[in-house]
């Protein structure tokens, strides 16, 4: 499927869902610097393969914002596609949030992928959209529907790192984290960054090329530690006994139930 057809598929989905603009950051659910191929949505929709950039698609326009590192690459890679390059830092080019605020009529709906959009990015976007009467909606991942042959969620077996190499045991690390939690008055904390999870649990994986991490979320409470990942990646004895396992995709429903008022 060529870029033009991909943009048309997204626009058809937007029209069906009542969305006026769709914003794509190309991030993954963990805000990783190195993104697994499955979540390289910015690259798939636009053809731009740089490590940073933002895409906005409306029914009439397709725009790609890049910084000065990618002026030349961006121009070359989106040539002969529906995309128009926006060179951040040049002339009167504004960032995507400002552009949306200035170019969409009131009550327009701007959608983002709810799993791949950070709270900080949401707040920045809302600062531009709300004063202009625009609506920001977080939607489920649409790319499973429009991306034919989309790569699956990465999977690799996980290996335990000996305490002698890691420096501290899992129990010692969790104790330190719980100490900080107690000081701040927290009952629980959720870790989503993959390198931090690998450090806390003394585990290493191969889900991301050249990075010893594995897809997961980690909940640390005063009474429990829960790892959300594909259980099949964990051979017997690899995971510390103080940690329980839930499926990777169960994180959101689990948190809703775990923190619901009694």
Backbone as numpy.savetxt, mean C-alpha at the origin, in Angstrom:
# Nx Ny Nz CAx CAy CAz Cx Cy Cz
-2.56 -6.51 -23.14 -3.40 -5.32 -23.14 -2.51 -4.07 -23.14
-2.71 -3.19 -24.11 -1.94 -1.97 -24.19 -2.43 -0.95 -23.17
-1.62 0.09 -22.96 -1.95 1.10 -21.95 -3.31 1.73 -22.23
-3.60 2.03 -23.48 -4.88 2.65 -23.81 -6.04 1.76 -23.36
-5.93 0.48 -23.61 -7.00 -0.45 -23.23 -7.10 -0.56 -21.71
-5.97 -0.47 -21.02 -5.99 -0.53 -19.55 -6.70 0.69 -18.97
-6.40 1.85 -19.53 -7.07 3.07 -19.07 -8.57 2.99 -19.35
-8.94 2.46 -20.50 -10.36 2.32 -20.83 -11.06 1.36 -19.87
-10.35 0.29 -19.48 -10.93 -0.67 -18.52 -11.15 0.00 -17.17
-10.20 0.81 -16.74 -10.35 1.53 -15.47 -11.49 2.53 -15.56
-11.58 3.24 -16.66 -12.65 4.22 -16.80 -14.03 3.56 -16.81
-14.12 2.40 -17.41 -15.39 1.67 -17.40 -15.78 1.29 -15.98
-14.79 0.85 -15.19 -15.04 0.50 -13.79 -15.44 1.75 -13.01
-14.78 2.86 -13.24 -15.10 4.11 -12.57 -16.54 4.54 -12.86
-16.91 4.45 -14.12 -18.27 4.85 -14.50 -19.31 3.97 -13.83
-19.02 2.68 -13.78 -19.93 1.74 -13.14 -20.08 2.03 -11.65
-19.00 2.44 -11.01 -18.98 2.66 -9.56 -19.30 4.09 -9.16
-19.54 4.97 -10.14 -19.87 6.35 -9.82 -18.70 7.16 -9.32
-17.52 6.90 -9.88 -16.29 7.59 -9.48 -15.84 8.52 -10.60
-15.48 9.74 -10.23 -15.09 10.74 -11.23 -13.59 10.79 -11.46
-12.81 10.44 -10.45 -11.35 10.43 -10.59 -10.78 9.32 -9.74
-9.75 8.66 -10.26 -9.10 7.58 -9.51 -7.63 7.92 -9.39
-7.11 7.88 -8.15 -5.73 8.24 -7.88 -4.94 6.99 -7.53
-3.77 6.83 -8.15 -2.94 5.64 -7.96 -1.54 6.06 -7.55
-1.09 5.58 -6.40 0.25 5.90 -5.92 1.28 4.84 -6.30
0.81 3.62 -6.59 1.74 2.54 -6.89 2.37 1.92 -5.66
1.78 2.20 -4.49 2.29 1.62 -3.25 1.63 0.28 -2.98
2.09 -0.40 -1.94 1.47 -1.66 -1.53 0.83 -1.47 -0.15
0.17 -2.47 0.40 -0.51 -2.29 1.69 0.43 -2.00 2.86
1.74 -2.09 2.64 2.69 -1.88 3.72 3.55 -0.63 3.52
3.19 0.18 2.51 3.95 1.40 2.20 5.43 1.08 2.01
5.70 -0.03 1.33 7.08 -0.49 1.15 7.83 0.36 0.12
9.12 0.50 0.33 9.95 1.19 -0.66 10.09 0.33 -1.91
10.22 -0.97 -1.71 10.32 -1.90 -2.83 9.00 -2.68 -2.92
8.27 -2.46 -3.99 6.89 -2.94 -4.10 6.83 -4.25 -4.87
6.20 -5.28 -4.32 6.01 -6.53 -5.08 5.26 -6.26 -6.38
5.53 -7.08 -7.37 4.96 -6.86 -8.70 3.44 -6.78 -8.67
2.81 -7.51 -7.78 1.35 -7.51 -7.71 0.76 -6.12 -7.51
1.47 -5.27 -6.76 0.95 -3.95 -6.44 1.60 -2.83 -7.26
2.31 -3.18 -8.30 2.89 -2.15 -9.16 1.83 -1.64 -10.13
0.77 -1.09 -9.57 -0.39 -0.67 -10.35 -0.12 0.58 -11.18
0.70 1.48 -10.65 1.05 2.68 -11.41 1.78 2.30 -12.69
2.70 1.37 -12.60 3.43 0.91 -13.77 2.51 0.21 -14.76
1.62 -0.63 -14.24 0.72 -1.39 -15.13 -0.23 -0.47 -15.90
-0.79 0.51 -15.24 -1.79 1.36 -15.88 -1.17 2.36 -16.85
0.07 2.79 -16.58 0.66 3.88 -17.36 1.83 3.47 -18.25
2.53 2.40 -17.88 3.74 2.02 -18.60 4.99 2.65 -18.01
4.84 3.53 -17.03 5.98 4.18 -16.38 6.55 3.27 -15.30
7.84 2.97 -15.38 8.44 1.99 -14.48 9.32 2.60 -13.39
9.32 3.92 -13.25 10.11 4.55 -12.21 9.61 4.20 -10.82
10.42 4.48 -9.81 10.10 4.07 -8.44 9.19 5.04 -7.72
8.92 6.21 -8.29 8.06 7.19 -7.63 7.25 7.95 -8.67
6.01 8.20 -8.33 5.13 8.93 -9.24 3.68 8.71 -8.83
2.80 9.55 -9.35 1.38 9.45 -9.03 0.57 9.56 -10.31
-0.46 8.73 -10.41 -1.35 8.73 -11.57 -2.73 9.19 -11.15
-3.35 10.01 -11.98 -4.75 10.37 -11.82 -5.45 10.11 -13.14
-6.55 9.38 -13.08 -7.35 9.10 -14.27 -8.76 9.62 -14.05
-9.26 10.42 -14.99 -10.65 10.83 -15.02 -11.25 10.30 -16.32
-12.50 10.62 -16.60 -13.10 10.16 -17.85 -12.50 10.86 -19.06
-11.85 12.00 -18.84 -11.32 12.77 -19.97 -9.81 12.94 -19.96
-9.18 12.68 -18.84 -7.74 12.91 -18.75 -7.05 11.76 -18.03
-5.77 11.58 -18.38 -4.90 10.62 -17.72 -3.56 11.31 -17.51
-3.17 11.48 -16.26 -2.00 12.27 -15.92 -1.03 11.47 -15.07
0.26 11.71 -15.31 1.32 11.10 -14.52 2.23 12.19 -13.97
2.33 12.26 -12.63 3.22 13.21 -11.98 4.54 12.53 -11.63
5.65 13.18 -11.97 6.98 12.68 -11.58 7.84 13.85 -11.13
8.86 13.54 -10.33 9.81 14.58 -9.95 10.96 14.61 -10.96
11.94 15.45 -10.69 12.99 15.71 -11.69 13.83 14.48 -12.02
13.83 13.47 -11.16 14.59 12.25 -11.47 14.05 11.55 -12.69
12.76 11.76 -12.96 12.09 10.94 -13.97 11.48 11.75 -15.11
11.93 13.01 -15.30 11.40 13.80 -16.41 11.60 13.10 -17.75
12.81 12.65 -17.99 13.14 12.04 -19.28 12.52 10.65 -19.39
12.71 9.82 -18.36 12.17 8.46 -18.39 10.65 8.48 -18.51
10.01 9.35 -17.74 8.56 9.43 -17.80 8.07 9.80 -19.18
8.70 10.79 -19.78 8.29 11.23 -21.12 8.44 10.10 -22.14
9.53 9.37 -22.03 9.79 8.28 -22.97 8.81 7.13 -22.79
8.54 6.76 -21.55 7.75 5.56 -21.30 6.25 5.76 -21.53
5.76 6.99 -21.43 4.32 7.20 -21.67 4.05 7.76 -23.06
5.08 7.83 -23.90 4.87 8.31 -25.26 3.87 7.40 -25.99
3.00 8.01 -26.76 1.98 7.29 -27.54 0.98 6.54 -26.66
0.75 7.08 -25.47 -0.30 6.55 -24.57 -1.24 7.72 -24.25
-2.35 7.45 -23.59 -3.26 8.56 -23.22 -2.70 9.49 -22.14
-1.56 9.13 -21.55 -1.06 9.89 -20.40 -0.32 11.16 -20.81
-0.49 12.18 -19.98 0.22 13.45 -20.12 1.12 13.62 -18.90
2.39 13.94 -19.14 3.37 14.05 -18.06 3.23 15.38 -17.33
3.25 15.31 -16.00 3.25 16.49 -15.15 4.59 16.52 -14.41
5.41 17.52 -14.74 6.76 17.61 -14.16 6.72 18.45 -12.89
6.72 17.79 -11.76 6.69 18.50 -10.48 7.92 19.39 -10.35
7.71 20.63 -9.91 8.80 21.57 -9.76 9.02 22.44 -10.97
8.27 22.21 -12.03 8.41 22.99 -13.26 7.20 23.91 -13.44
7.47 25.21 -13.63 6.44 26.16 -13.99 5.25 26.16 -13.05
4.08 26.06 -13.66 2.84 26.12 -12.87 2.26 24.74 -12.57
3.10 23.70 -12.64 2.63 22.34 -12.34 2.35 22.23 -10.84
1.14 21.80 -10.51 0.77 21.60 -9.10 0.72 20.11 -8.81
0.72 19.75 -7.52 0.70 18.33 -7.19 -0.69 17.75 -7.43
-0.82 16.43 -7.40 -2.10 15.79 -7.75 -3.27 16.24 -6.90
-3.05 16.42 -5.59 -4.14 16.82 -4.71 -4.68 18.19 -5.11
-3.77 19.12 -5.39 -4.19 20.47 -5.79 -4.88 20.42 -7.15
-4.33 19.64 -8.06 -4.94 19.53 -9.40 -6.38 19.03 -9.30
-6.61 18.01 -8.50 -7.96 17.48 -8.33 -8.89 18.56 -7.79
-8.41 19.30 -6.79 -9.22 20.34 -6.20 -9.56 21.45 -7.17
-8.63 21.73 -8.08 -8.83 22.83 -9.02 -9.60 22.44 -10.27
-9.64 21.14 -10.59 -10.18 20.74 -11.89 -11.47 19.94 -11.85
-11.89 19.48 -10.67 -13.13 18.72 -10.58 -14.25 19.60 -10.03
-15.44 19.44 -10.55 -16.58 20.22 -10.03 -17.01 19.73 -8.66
-17.71 20.58 -7.89 -18.20 20.16 -6.56 -18.99 18.86 -6.63
-18.90 18.08 -5.56 -19.57 16.80 -5.38 -18.97 15.67 -6.23
-17.86 15.96 -6.90 -17.17 14.88 -7.62 -16.59 13.89 -6.63
-16.50 12.63 -7.03 -15.99 11.56 -6.18 -14.59 11.16 -6.63
-13.65 11.23 -5.72 -12.27 10.79 -5.96 -12.06 9.49 -5.18
-11.60 8.45 -5.85 -11.42 7.16 -5.20 -9.96 6.76 -5.15
-9.62 6.02 -4.10 -8.29 5.44 -3.93 -8.45 4.01 -3.43
-7.39 3.22 -3.55 -7.39 1.86 -3.02 -7.24 1.93 -1.50
-8.22 1.42 -0.78 -8.24 1.56 0.67 -7.08 0.86 1.37
-6.50 -0.15 0.75 -5.41 -0.88 1.40 -4.04 -0.28 1.11
-3.96 0.59 0.11 -2.65 1.08 -0.34 -2.52 2.60 -0.25
-3.35 3.21 0.60 -3.33 4.66 0.74 -3.13 4.98 2.21
-2.05 5.68 2.52 -1.71 5.93 3.92 -2.59 7.02 4.53
-2.63 7.03 5.85 -3.40 8.04 6.56 -2.86 9.43 6.28
-1.54 9.58 6.21 -0.95 10.89 5.92 -1.36 11.38 4.54
-1.34 10.48 3.56 -1.75 10.86 2.20 -3.23 11.22 2.16
-4.03 10.49 2.92 -5.46 10.78 2.98 -5.71 12.17 3.53
-5.03 12.51 4.62 -5.21 13.82 5.24 -4.81 14.94 4.29
-3.71 14.77 3.58 -3.26 15.79 2.63 -4.27 15.96 1.51
-4.78 14.86 1.02 -5.75 14.93 -0.07 -7.04 15.59 0.38
-7.49 15.27 1.58 -8.72 15.85 2.11 -8.60 17.36 2.30
-7.39 17.82 2.63 -7.18 19.26 2.79 -7.49 20.02 1.51
-7.27 19.39 0.37 -7.55 20.03 -0.91 -8.98 19.77 -1.39
-9.49 18.61 -1.09 -10.79 18.23 -1.65 -11.97 18.78 -0.86
-11.94 18.66 0.46 -13.10 19.04 1.26 -13.50 20.52 1.11
-12.55 21.47 1.13 -12.97 22.88 0.98 -13.65 23.16 -0.37
-13.43 22.29 -1.35 -14.02 22.49 -2.66 -15.26 21.61 -2.88
-15.70 20.97 -1.80 -16.91 20.17 -1.90 -16.74 18.86 -2.62
-15.49 18.35 -2.67 -15.23 17.07 -3.33 -15.24 15.95 -2.30
-15.50 14.74 -2.76 -15.68 13.58 -1.88 -14.56 12.58 -2.11
-13.90 12.18 -1.03 -12.87 11.14 -1.11 -13.45 9.83 -0.61
-13.35 8.79 -1.43 -13.84 7.47 -1.04 -12.73 6.44 -1.18
-12.62 5.59 -0.17 -11.67 4.49 -0.21 -12.41 3.24 -0.68
-11.95 2.67 -1.77 -12.61 1.52 -2.36 -11.74 0.27 -2.27
-12.38 -0.87 -2.48 -11.64 -2.13 -2.53 -10.74 -2.15 -3.76
-9.80 -3.06 -3.75 -8.85 -3.20 -4.86 -9.59 -3.58 -6.14
-9.56 -2.69 -7.13 -10.23 -2.94 -8.41 -9.35 -3.70 -9.40
-8.07 -3.76 -9.13 -7.16 -4.28 -10.15 -7.28 -5.78 -10.37
-7.81 -6.50 -9.38 -8.07 -7.92 -9.62 -9.07 -8.10 -10.75
-9.96 -7.15 -10.92 -10.99 -7.24 -11.95 -10.49 -6.78 -13.31
-9.68 -5.74 -13.37 -9.30 -5.16 -14.66 -7.92 -5.59 -15.15
-7.09 -6.14 -14.26 -5.72 -6.53 -14.62 -5.69 -8.03 -14.93
-5.78 -8.35 -16.20 -5.71 -9.75 -16.63 -4.30 -10.29 -16.40
-4.22 -11.44 -15.74 -2.91 -12.03 -15.47 -2.14 -11.34 -14.36
-2.85 -10.69 -13.47 -2.17 -10.00 -12.37 -1.38 -10.99 -11.52
-0.15 -10.65 -11.14 0.64 -11.55 -10.31 -0.05 -11.83 -8.98
0.11 -13.04 -8.45 -0.52 -13.38 -7.16 0.20 -12.72 -6.00
-0.39 -12.85 -4.82 0.28 -12.38 -3.60 1.56 -13.19 -3.43
2.70 -12.55 -3.23 3.96 -13.29 -3.12 3.94 -14.30 -1.98
4.67 -15.38 -2.20 4.76 -16.42 -1.18 6.17 -16.98 -1.14
6.73 -17.04 0.05 8.02 -17.69 0.25 8.03 -18.33 1.63
8.79 -19.37 1.78 8.97 -19.96 3.09 9.78 -19.01 3.97
9.50 -19.05 5.26 10.16 -18.17 6.20 11.18 -18.96 7.02
12.32 -18.35 7.27 13.36 -18.98 8.07 13.57 -18.18 9.35
13.89 -18.91 10.41 14.17 -18.26 11.69 15.64 -17.85 11.77
15.87 -16.66 12.32 17.22 -16.17 12.53 17.63 -16.51 13.96
18.75 -17.19 14.17 19.17 -17.55 15.53 19.34 -16.31 16.41
18.99 -16.45 17.67 19.12 -15.33 18.60 20.55 -14.83 18.67
21.50 -15.73 18.52 22.91 -15.34 18.56 23.24 -14.35 17.44
22.54 -14.47 16.35 22.73 -13.55 15.21 21.85 -12.31 15.36
20.61 -12.53 15.80 19.65 -11.42 15.93 19.99 -10.48 17.08
20.65 -11.01 18.11 21.04 -10.16 19.23 20.08 -10.25 20.41
18.79 -10.31 20.13 17.77 -10.43 21.17 16.76 -11.47 20.74
16.16 -12.15 21.71 15.11 -13.11 21.40 13.81 -12.37 21.09
12.84 -13.10 20.54 11.53 -12.51 20.28 10.90 -12.01 21.58
10.99 -12.82 22.63 10.42 -12.44 23.92 11.03 -11.14 24.43
12.34 -10.97 24.27 13.01 -9.76 24.74 12.56 -8.54 23.93
12.41 -8.72 22.64 11.99 -7.60 21.80 10.55 -7.20 22.10
9.68 -8.19 22.26 8.29 -7.89 22.59 8.20 -7.20 23.95
9.03 -7.62 24.91 9.05 -6.98 26.23 9.42 -5.51 26.12
10.38 -5.20 25.28 10.79 -3.80 25.08 9.63 -2.99 24.48
8.98 -3.58 23.47 7.86 -2.89 22.82 6.72 -2.68 23.81
6.42 -3.68 24.60 5.34 -3.55 25.59 5.68 -2.49 26.64
6.95 -2.34 26.95 7.36 -1.30 27.89 7.06 0.09 27.35
7.34 0.29 26.07 7.03 1.58 25.42 5.52 1.78 25.36
4.79 0.70 25.04 3.33 0.79 25.00 2.76 1.22 26.35
3.29 0.64 27.42 2.80 0.98 28.76 3.05 2.44 29.09
4.22 2.95 28.69 4.54 4.36 28.93 3.57 5.29 28.21
3.13 4.88 27.04 2.24 5.71 26.24 0.76 5.45 26.52
0.48 4.44 27.35 -0.90 4.11 27.66 -1.61 3.34 26.57
-0.87 2.62 25.77 -1.44 1.83 24.68 -1.76 0.41 25.15
-2.87 -0.14 24.69 -3.18 -1.54 24.98 -2.63 -2.45 23.89
-2.52 -1.92 22.67 -2.09 -2.72 21.52 -1.38 -1.81 20.52
-0.59 -2.43 19.67 -0.01 -1.73 18.54 0.01 -2.67 17.34
-0.19 -2.13 16.16 -0.17 -2.92 14.93 1.01 -2.47 14.09
1.82 -3.41 13.70 2.99 -3.13 12.86 2.70 -3.63 11.44
2.85 -2.73 10.48 2.58 -3.12 9.09 3.83 -3.10 8.22
4.90 -2.45 8.68 6.13 -2.39 7.88 6.83 -3.75 7.94
7.14 -4.27 6.78 7.64 -5.65 6.69 9.01 -5.83 7.33
9.88 -4.84 7.21 11.21 -5.00 7.82 11.13 -4.98 9.34
10.20 -4.19 9.88 10.04 -4.18 11.34 9.50 -5.51 11.86
8.57 -6.10 11.12 8.03 -7.40 11.53 9.11 -8.47 11.50
9.91 -8.44 10.44 11.01 -9.41 10.35 11.97 -9.25 11.52
12.21 -8.00 11.93 13.13 -7.75 13.05 12.54 -8.25 14.37
11.30 -7.91 14.64 10.68 -8.29 15.92 10.65 -9.80 16.08
10.29 -10.51 15.02 10.08 -11.95 15.11 11.32 -12.77 14.76
12.41 -12.11 14.44 13.64 -12.82 14.06 13.37 -13.82 12.92
12.61 -13.36 11.94 12.28 -14.18 10.79 12.74 -13.50 9.50
13.03 -14.30 8.50 13.44 -13.76 7.22 12.70 -14.51 6.10
12.28 -13.75 5.07 11.58 -14.34 3.94 12.14 -13.84 2.63
11.46 -14.18 1.54 11.93 -13.80 0.21 10.77 -13.34 -0.69
9.78 -12.66 -0.10 8.63 -12.22 -0.88 8.95 -11.05 -1.80
9.93 -10.25 -1.41 10.32 -9.07 -2.19 11.76 -9.24 -2.65
12.03 -9.15 -3.95 13.40 -9.34 -4.44 14.40 -8.44 -3.70
15.49 -9.06 -3.27 16.61 -8.37 -2.62 16.25 -7.80 -1.24
15.12 -8.25 -0.69 14.70 -7.81 0.64 14.28 -9.05 1.44
14.86 -9.27 2.62 14.57 -10.49 3.38 13.30 -10.41 4.22
12.18 -10.11 3.55 10.92 -9.89 4.27 9.83 -10.78 3.71
8.70 -10.80 4.41 7.55 -11.59 3.96 6.28 -10.82 4.27
5.25 -10.98 3.46 4.02 -10.22 3.61 3.30 -10.62 4.89
3.02 -9.63 5.73 2.42 -9.91 7.03 2.04 -8.62 7.73
1.23 -8.78 8.76 0.95 -7.73 9.74 1.21 -8.35 11.11
1.54 -7.51 12.07 1.82 -8.02 13.42 1.08 -7.17 14.44
0.26 -7.82 15.26 -0.43 -7.15 16.36 0.23 -7.56 17.67
0.66 -6.57 18.43 1.25 -6.83 19.74 0.36 -6.18 20.80
-0.19 -7.00 21.67 -0.97 -6.51 22.80 -0.27 -6.88 24.09
-0.83 -6.47 25.19 -0.24 -6.79 26.49 -0.42 -8.27 26.84
-1.38 -8.92 26.19 -1.67 -10.32 26.50 -1.45 -11.27 25.33
-1.28 -10.72 24.12 -1.16 -11.60 22.96 -0.32 -10.96 21.87
0.24 -11.83 21.03 0.98 -11.41 19.83 0.42 -12.23 18.67
-0.07 -11.55 17.64 -0.71 -12.22 16.52 -0.02 -11.83 15.22
0.40 -12.82 14.47 1.00 -12.61 13.15 -0.02 -12.96 12.08
-0.27 -12.03 11.17 -1.18 -12.26 10.06 -0.35 -12.51 8.81
-0.35 -13.75 8.35 0.41 -14.11 7.16 -0.12 -15.44 6.66
0.36 -15.88 5.52 -0.02 -17.20 5.01 0.60 -18.27 5.91
-0.21 -19.04 6.63 0.35 -20.02 7.57 1.23 -21.07 6.91
1.03 -21.29 5.62 1.79 -22.34 4.92 3.26 -21.98 4.78
3.59 -20.73 4.98 5.00 -20.35 4.86 5.80 -20.70 6.11
5.12 -21.11 7.18 5.77 -21.34 8.46 5.88 -22.84 8.76
7.04 -23.38 8.65 7.25 -24.77 9.04 7.22 -24.88 10.57
6.97 -26.07 11.05 6.89 -26.30 12.49 8.19 -25.88 13.17
8.05 -25.13 14.25 9.21 -24.73 15.02 9.85 -23.43 14.58
9.42 -22.87 13.45 10.02 -21.63 12.96 9.56 -20.43 13.78
8.28 -20.41 14.12 7.71 -19.26 14.81 7.81 -19.43 16.32
8.13 -18.36 17.03 8.21 -18.40 18.48 6.86 -18.81 19.07
6.87 -19.56 20.14 5.65 -20.11 20.73 4.71 -19.05 21.27
5.20 -17.86 21.57 4.33 -16.81 22.11 3.47 -16.14 21.02
3.71 -16.49 19.76 3.03 -15.85 18.64 1.99 -16.79 18.05
0.77 -16.31 17.87 -0.27 -17.07 17.17 -0.39 -16.54 15.74
-0.98 -17.35 14.87 -1.03 -17.01 13.45 -2.47 -16.95 12.96
-2.76 -15.93 12.16 -4.03 -15.79 11.46 -3.72 -15.54 9.99
-4.67 -15.85 9.09 -4.43 -15.61 7.67 -4.13 -14.14 7.37
-3.33 -13.90 6.38 -2.92 -12.54 6.00 -4.12 -11.62 5.77
-5.12 -12.11 5.06 -6.26 -11.28 4.68 -7.24 -11.04 5.82
-7.01 -11.70 6.98 -7.95 -11.59 8.10 -7.70 -10.38 8.99
-6.66 -9.61 8.70 -6.27 -8.52 9.58 -7.39 -7.52 9.84
-8.12 -7.11 8.79 -9.11 -6.04 8.97 -10.32 -6.51 9.77
-10.84 -7.67 9.44 -11.98 -8.20 10.21 -11.57 -8.52 11.64
-10.35 -9.00 11.82 -9.87 -9.33 13.16 -9.81 -8.08 14.02
-9.26 -7.01 13.46 -9.12 -5.77 14.23 -10.49 -5.20 14.58
-11.42 -5.25 13.64 -12.77 -4.75 13.92 -13.40 -5.51 15.09
-13.23 -6.82 15.10 -13.79 -7.62 16.18 -13.03 -7.48 17.48
-11.73 -7.39 17.39 -10.87 -7.34 18.57 -11.06 -6.04 19.36
-11.28 -4.95 18.61 -11.38 -3.65 19.26 -12.82 -3.14 19.37
-13.80 -3.98 19.02 -15.19 -3.53 19.10 -15.60 -3.37 20.56
-16.46 -2.38 20.85 -16.89 -2.16 22.24 -17.60 -3.38 22.79
-17.39 -3.68 24.07 -18.02 -4.85 24.69 -19.37 -4.47 25.27
